[in-house]
């Protein structure tokens, strides 16, 4: 993990210990919103289509738990033809 990421994480945890998690989260809302917007622009998706999670495992679980909104295709089994 990059040093700047570790430094930012440590700073956030220190701030949470000083003012509480909800207050510290509110103080960083603009930074998080900017991250959503920038990553969304890079990927060509709206900012609300971006989710930051705590690990790759959490991201994979979230991805696999999403139910698709499209209609499933109708699949027909091939019928066996009688031998002649």
Residue pairs with C-beta under 8 A, 6 or more apart in sequence:
12 24
12 28
15 24
15 27
16 24
18 24
19 27
32 52
33 47
35 50
35 52
36 47
36 48
36 50
36 52
37 47
39 50
40 46
40 47
40 49
40 50
43 50
51 59
51 62
53 59
53 62
